[in-house]
């Protein structure tokens, strides 16, 4: 194959969130057993179970009514909205943001990630990623012709921290890594980096002149009152640092495709230039929905976090009751990364079997690192009862394919 063919061959979408579509409720036959249940797609959150922020539609409608001035904003986003976001995010993260030069609105945080990677990665540049971490990170490094440098995270061995291998991180920094990309909370495990880990990452990046790209998409949804440390607010940070965040997950605004990136002026400028030839801007009418972000009714966020924590707790209990199944309770976000016992089938086949026999869609662990052939990820932002029933069906299927001793 040609280089361009090889590049796009690595951008498979078979396991991407939402690709399977929704199935109808049905009775499921499983080797003589009858399993009844509502189909659940754990590849993404359910915005019907957790609807968007109150007032988000009204904000969108207001943007529509404004007309052309809202539809055709500056490429970075409408000035007044940037100013509002800069103030809100400065307060949230603990460090100031210049609305004129250090922030840009994007079509979702996925758009922010693409623009940032396109602005930071050149042919042959060494880019460190965490394993496991968000599946698009690996694909973007390869797409922009960077050299992938994995750094392990021992998330099952560590509690109270993410478990990042800091010795390995320094080693790869010393060997010429130019960019380190990671999510916090981690996707797929939900692990939150400790204060000591964040300070160490910032210090090493500063020492070795490594750019940092920090994905904080789920940083508003933290469980058990666990402390969360924003890297950009630390005393010692690298010269090139970009943070990305958005209201698509915790706030269920994914349908509006809203994302924000903020950080080093030069990088934000490059992102603006790239956005100008990719999508022009974050959708104009949708930008108005940002008015509802960080302006939720009193108690809204606390209740949403509690609801997700309740689902997490019951699912962890269900998984942990099964011999050979291992899962770390997520510190934040809405993901669980589940390790299974050895099966008679490969992970890709297991995912297909579970979808067919149990009407349950999960994401194979190999999307987050090639070594995770015994794991899968679920997004538990679902109807509570349906999620628990779906996991029980999945485990019933798993037992049928467990390798016999």
C-alpha positions as CSV (number, residue, x, y, z in Angstrom):
1,X,0.0,0.0,0.0
2,X,1.0,3.6,-0.5
3,X,1.9,5.8,2.5
4,X,-1.4,7.5,2.4
5,X,-3.3,4.2,2.2
6,X,-1.3,2.9,5.2
7,X,-2.0,6.1,7.2
8,X,-5.8,5.8,6.7
9,X,-5.8,2.0,7.2
10,X,-4.9,2.8,10.8
11,X,-7.9,5.0,11.4
12,X,-10.4,2.3,11.8
13,X,-13.8,3.3,13.1
14,X,-15.3,-0.1,13.9
15,X,-15.1,0.4,17.6
16,X,-15.7,4.1,17.7
17,X,-18.4,5.4,20.0
18,X,-21.9,5.3,18.5
19,X,-20.9,3.4,15.4
20,X,-23.1,0.4,16.1
21,X,-26.4,2.3,16.5
22,X,-29.1,1.2,18.9
23,X,-30.8,-2.2,18.8
24,X,-34.3,-2.9,19.8
25,X,-35.2,-4.5,23.1
26,X,-35.4,-8.3,22.5
27,X,-35.2,-11.7,24.1
28,X,-31.7,-13.1,23.7
29,X,-30.9,-16.8,23.2
30,X,-27.7,-18.0,24.7
31,X,-27.1,-21.7,24.5
32,X,-30.4,-22.6,25.8
33,X,-30.7,-19.7,28.2
34,X,-33.1,-16.8,27.6
35,X,-31.8,-13.4,28.5
36,X,-34.1,-10.5,28.4
37,X,-32.9,-6.9,28.5
38,X,-32.7,-3.5,27.1
39,X,-29.8,-3.1,24.6
40,X,-27.0,-0.9,26.1
41,X,-24.3,0.8,24.1
42,X,-21.4,1.3,26.6
43,X,-19.2,2.8,24.0
44,X,-20.5,6.3,24.9
45,X,-22.7,8.0,27.5
46,X,-26.5,8.1,27.2
47,X,-27.8,11.6,26.9
48,X,-31.4,10.3,27.3
49,X,-30.5,8.9,30.7
50,X,-28.6,12.0,31.5
51,X,-30.0,14.9,29.5
52,X,-28.1,18.1,28.6
53,X,-27.7,21.0,31.0
54,X,-30.9,23.0,31.7
55,X,-31.1,26.0,29.5
56,X,-28.7,24.7,26.8
57,X,-31.4,24.5,24.1
58,X,-32.7,28.0,25.0
59,X,-29.1,29.3,24.7
60,X,-28.8,27.6,21.3
61,X,-32.1,29.1,20.1
62,X,-30.9,32.5,21.3
63,X,-27.7,32.1,19.2
64,X,-29.8,31.1,16.2
65,X,-32.0,34.2,16.7
66,X,-29.0,36.5,16.7
67,X,-28.3,35.3,13.2
68,X,-25.3,36.1,11.1
69,X,-23.3,37.8,13.8
70,X,-23.4,34.5,15.7
71,X,-23.2,32.2,12.8
72,X,-19.9,33.8,11.4
73,X,-17.8,34.4,14.4
74,X,-14.0,34.9,14.6
75,X,-12.2,31.6,13.9
76,X,-11.2,31.4,17.6
77,X,-14.8,32.0,18.6
78,X,-17.0,35.0,19.4
79,X,-15.0,37.5,21.5
80,X,-17.6,38.0,24.2
81,X,-18.0,34.2,24.7
82,X,-14.2,33.8,24.8
83,X,-14.0,36.4,27.5
84,X,-16.7,34.6,29.5
85,X,-15.0,31.2,29.1
86,X,-11.6,32.6,30.0
87,X,-13.1,34.0,33.3
88,X,-14.9,30.7,34.1
89,X,-11.9,28.4,33.2
90,X,-9.4,30.7,35.0
91,X,-11.4,30.3,38.1
92,X,-11.9,26.5,37.6
93,X,-8.2,25.7,36.9
94,X,-6.6,28.2,39.2
95,X,-4.5,30.1,36.6
96,X,-5.3,33.2,34.4
97,X,-6.2,32.9,30.8
98,X,-5.9,35.8,28.3
99,X,-9.1,35.7,26.3
100,X,-7.5,37.5,23.3
101,X,-4.6,35.2,22.8
102,X,-4.7,32.0,24.9
103,X,-8.1,30.4,24.2
104,X,-9.9,28.9,21.2
105,X,-13.3,27.2,20.8
106,X,-13.3,24.1,18.8
107,X,-15.8,21.5,17.3
108,X,-15.8,19.3,20.4
109,X,-12.7,18.4,22.5
110,X,-11.9,15.9,19.7
111,X,-11.5,18.9,17.4
112,X,-9.3,20.6,20.0
113,X,-7.2,17.4,20.2
114,X,-6.8,17.3,16.4
115,X,-5.8,20.9,16.1
116,X,-3.4,20.7,19.0
117,X,-1.7,17.6,17.7
118,X,-1.5,19.1,14.2
119,X,0.1,22.2,15.7
120,X,2.6,20.3,17.8
121,X,3.6,17.1,15.9
122,X,5.9,17.1,12.8
123,X,7.4,14.3,10.7
124,X,9.5,12.0,13.0
125,X,8.8,13.9,16.2
126,X,8.8,11.6,19.3
127,X,5.5,11.8,21.1
128,X,5.0,10.1,24.5
129,X,1.5,8.7,25.3
130,X,0.3,6.7,28.2
131,X,-0.8,3.1,28.0
132,X,-3.7,2.8,28.4
133,X,-5.1,6.1,27.3
134,X,-7.7,7.6,24.9
135,X,-7.7,5.6,21.7
136,X,-7.4,8.6,19.4
137,X,-4.1,9.7,20.9
138,X,-2.2,6.8,19.3
139,X,-4.0,7.3,16.0
140,X,-3.3,11.0,15.8
141,X,0.4,10.6,16.5
142,X,0.7,8.1,13.6
143,X,-1.5,10.3,11.4
144,X,0.8,13.3,11.8
145,X,3.8,11.0,11.2
146,X,5.1,11.2,14.7
147,X,7.0,8.5,16.4
148,X,5.0,6.8,19.2
149,X,6.7,6.4,22.5
150,X,4.5,4.5,25.1
151,X,4.8,5.0,28.8
152,X,3.1,2.5,31.1
153,X,0.6,3.3,33.8
154,X,0.3,0.7,36.5
155,X,-3.3,1.6,37.3
156,X,-4.2,-1.8,38.9
157,X,-1.2,-1.7,41.2
158,X,-1.6,1.8,42.5
159,X,-4.5,3.4,44.5
160,X,-4.5,7.0,45.4
161,X,-2.6,7.9,42.2
162,X,-2.7,7.0,38.6
163,X,0.4,4.8,38.6
164,X,2.3,6.5,35.8
165,X,5.8,5.2,35.4
166,X,7.7,8.4,36.1
167,X,11.1,6.8,35.7
168,X,10.2,5.7,32.2
169,X,8.7,9.1,31.5
170,X,12.0,10.8,32.4
171,X,13.9,8.3,30.3
172,X,11.9,9.0,27.2
173,X,12.1,12.7,27.8
174,X,15.9,12.4,28.0
175,X,15.8,10.4,24.7
176,X,14.2,13.2,22.8
177,X,10.5,13.1,23.2
178,X,9.1,16.5,22.1
179,X,5.4,16.2,23.3
180,X,3.7,14.3,26.1
181,X,-0.1,13.8,25.8
182,X,-2.3,12.4,28.5
183,X,-5.8,12.5,29.9
184,X,-6.7,13.3,33.5
185,X,-8.9,11.6,34.6
186,X,-7.5,8.8,32.5
187,X,-9.6,7.4,29.7
188,X,-10.3,4.4,29.9
189,X,-9.5,3.6,33.6
190,X,-10.9,6.7,35.3
191,X,-7.7,7.1,37.3
192,X,-6.9,10.6,38.5
193,X,-3.3,11.7,38.8
194,X,-2.1,12.6,42.3
195,X,-0.7,16.0,43.1
196,X,2.8,14.5,43.3
197,X,2.4,12.9,39.8
198,X,1.3,16.2,38.3
199,X,4.1,18.2,39.9
200,X,6.6,15.6,38.7
201,X,5.2,15.7,35.1
202,X,5.4,19.5,35.0
203,X,8.9,19.5,36.5
204,X,10.2,17.0,34.0
205,X,8.6,18.7,31.0
206,X,10.2,22.0,32.1
207,X,13.6,20.4,32.6
208,X,13.7,18.6,29.2
209,X,11.8,21.3,27.2
210,X,8.9,18.9,26.4
211,X,5.5,20.3,25.4
212,X,2.4,19.0,27.3
213,X,-1.1,18.5,26.0
214,X,-3.5,17.7,28.9
215,X,-7.0,16.4,28.2
216,X,-9.1,17.4,31.2
217,X,-12.5,16.5,29.7
218,X,-13.8,14.8,32.8
219,X,-12.2,17.0,35.4
220,X,-15.6,18.3,36.7
221,X,-16.8,14.8,37.5
222,X,-14.6,13.5,40.4
223,X,-15.7,10.9,42.9
224,X,-15.2,10.4,46.6
225,X,-14.1,14.0,47.1
226,X,-10.7,13.0,45.6
227,X,-8.4,16.0,45.2
228,X,-7.8,17.1,41.6
229,X,-4.7,19.0,40.5
230,X,-4.7,21.2,37.4
231,X,-1.2,21.1,35.8
232,X,-1.4,24.6,34.4
233,X,-1.8,26.1,37.9
234,X,1.5,24.7,39.2
235,X,4.5,26.9,39.9
236,X,6.8,25.1,37.5
237,X,5.3,24.4,34.1
238,X,6.8,24.1,30.6
239,X,6.8,26.9,28.1
240,X,4.5,25.0,25.7
241,X,1.4,23.7,27.5
242,X,-2.2,23.3,26.2
243,X,-5.2,22.1,28.2
244,X,-8.4,20.9,26.5
245,X,-11.8,20.6,28.1
246,X,-15.4,20.8,27.1
247,X,-19.0,20.3,28.3
248,X,-19.7,17.2,26.1
249,X,-19.6,14.5,28.8
250,X,-20.4,15.4,32.4
251,X,-22.9,18.0,31.1
252,X,-24.2,15.8,28.3
253,X,-23.7,18.5,25.6
254,X,-22.0,16.2,23.2
255,X,-24.5,16.8,20.4
256,X,-23.5,20.4,20.2
257,X,-19.8,19.6,19.5
258,X,-18.3,22.1,21.9
259,X,-14.7,22.1,23.0
260,X,-12.1,24.6,24.3
261,X,-8.3,24.7,24.2
262,X,-6.3,27.2,26.2
263,X,-2.6,27.7,26.9
264,X,0.6,28.9,25.2
265,X,-0.1,31.8,22.8
266,X,2.0,30.4,19.9
267,X,0.2,27.0,20.0
268,X,-3.2,28.6,20.1
269,X,-2.3,30.8,17.1
270,X,-1.3,27.7,15.2
271,X,-4.5,26.0,16.1
272,X,-6.5,28.9,14.9
273,X,-4.7,28.8,11.5
274,X,-5.3,25.1,11.2
275,X,-9.0,25.4,12.2
276,X,-9.4,28.1,9.5
277,X,-8.7,25.4,6.9
278,X,-10.5,22.5,8.6
279,X,-13.8,23.7,10.0
280,X,-13.4,27.5,10.1
281,X,-14.8,27.7,13.6
282,X,-16.7,26.0,16.4
283,X,-20.3,26.0,15.0
284,X,-21.5,29.5,15.5
285,X,-25.0,29.0,16.9
286,X,-23.7,26.2,19.2
287,X,-21.1,28.6,20.7
288,X,-24.0,30.3,22.5
289,X,-24.6,27.1,24.5
290,X,-21.3,27.8,26.3
291,X,-23.4,30.4,28.3
292,X,-25.0,27.5,30.2
293,X,-21.7,25.9,31.1
294,X,-20.5,26.5,34.6
295,X,-23.8,28.3,35.1
296,X,-25.8,25.2,36.2
297,X,-28.7,25.4,38.6
298,X,-27.6,25.0,42.3
299,X,-27.0,21.4,43.1
300,X,-27.1,20.2,39.5
301,X,-23.4,19.1,39.4
302,X,-23.5,17.5,42.8
303,X,-26.5,15.4,41.9
304,X,-25.1,14.3,38.6
305,X,-21.8,13.3,40.2
306,X,-23.7,11.3,42.9
307,X,-25.8,9.5,40.3
308,X,-22.7,8.4,38.4
309,X,-20.9,7.4,41.6
310,X,-23.9,5.2,42.5
311,X,-23.8,3.5,39.2
312,X,-20.0,3.0,39.4
313,X,-20.3,1.5,42.9
314,X,-22.9,-1.1,41.9
315,X,-21.1,-2.1,38.7
316,X,-17.8,-2.4,40.5
317,X,-19.6,-4.7,43.0
318,X,-21.1,-6.8,40.3
319,X,-17.7,-7.2,38.5
320,X,-15.7,-7.8,41.6
321,X,-18.0,-10.7,42.7
322,X,-16.9,-12.7,39.7
323,X,-13.7,-14.7,40.1
324,X,-11.0,-13.7,37.6
325,X,-12.5,-10.3,36.8
326,X,-10.5,-7.3,38.0
327,X,-11.5,-3.6,37.8
328,X,-10.2,-0.4,39.5
329,X,-13.0,1.8,40.7
330,X,-12.8,5.0,38.7
331,X,-11.7,8.2,40.5
332,X,-13.5,10.4,37.9
333,X,-15.3,10.4,34.6
334,X,-17.7,7.6,33.6
335,X,-15.4,4.8,32.5
336,X,-14.5,1.4,33.9
337,X,-11.6,-0.7,32.3
338,X,-12.4,-4.3,33.1
339,X,-9.9,-7.1,33.0
340,X,-11.3,-10.6,32.3
341,X,-10.1,-14.1,32.9
342,X,-8.6,-15.9,29.9
343,X,-11.2,-16.7,27.3
344,X,-11.5,-19.2,24.4
345,X,-12.0,-16.3,22.0
346,X,-10.0,-13.2,21.1
347,X,-11.1,-9.9,22.4
348,X,-12.4,-8.6,19.1
349,X,-14.5,-11.8,18.7
350,X,-15.8,-11.5,22.3
351,X,-17.0,-7.9,21.7
352,X,-18.9,-9.1,18.6
353,X,-20.4,-12.1,20.5
354,X,-21.5,-9.9,23.4
355,X,-23.1,-7.5,21.0
356,X,-25.0,-10.2,19.2
357,X,-26.0,-12.4,22.1
358,X,-26.5,-9.9,24.9
359,X,-27.2,-6.7,23.0
360,X,-24.3,-5.0,24.9
361,X,-21.7,-2.9,23.1
362,X,-18.3,-2.4,24.8
363,X,-15.0,-1.1,23.5
364,X,-12.1,-3.7,23.3
365,X,-9.1,-3.0,25.4
366,X,-6.8,-3.1,22.4
367,X,-8.1,0.3,21.4
368,X,-6.2,1.7,24.3
369,X,-3.0,-0.3,23.9
370,X,-2.2,-3.4,21.9
371,X,-1.3,-5.4,25.1
372,X,-4.9,-5.1,26.5
373,X,-6.2,-8.3,24.9
374,X,-8.0,-9.3,28.0
375,X,-9.8,-6.1,28.8
376,X,-12.7,-3.9,27.7
377,X,-14.0,-0.4,28.5
378,X,-17.5,0.7,29.4
379,X,-19.0,4.1,29.7
380,X,-21.4,3.8,32.7
381,X,-23.2,7.1,32.0
382,X,-26.4,5.0,31.4
383,X,-29.7,4.3,32.9
384,X,-28.7,2.8,36.2
385,X,-30.9,-0.3,36.1
386,X,-30.3,-1.0,32.4
387,X,-26.5,-0.7,32.9
388,X,-26.5,-3.3,35.8
389,X,-28.7,-5.7,33.8
390,X,-26.5,-5.3,30.7
391,X,-23.3,-6.1,32.7
392,X,-24.9,-9.2,34.2
393,X,-25.8,-10.4,30.7
394,X,-22.2,-9.7,29.5
395,X,-20.8,-11.7,32.4
396,X,-23.2,-14.6,31.6
397,X,-21.7,-14.6,28.1
398,X,-18.2,-14.3,29.4
399,X,-18.7,-17.4,31.6
400,X,-19.6,-19.4,28.5
401,X,-16.4,-18.5,26.9
402,X,-14.1,-18.7,29.9
403,X,-11.1,-21.0,29.2
404,X,-11.4,-24.2,31.1
405,X,-8.5,-25.2,33.4
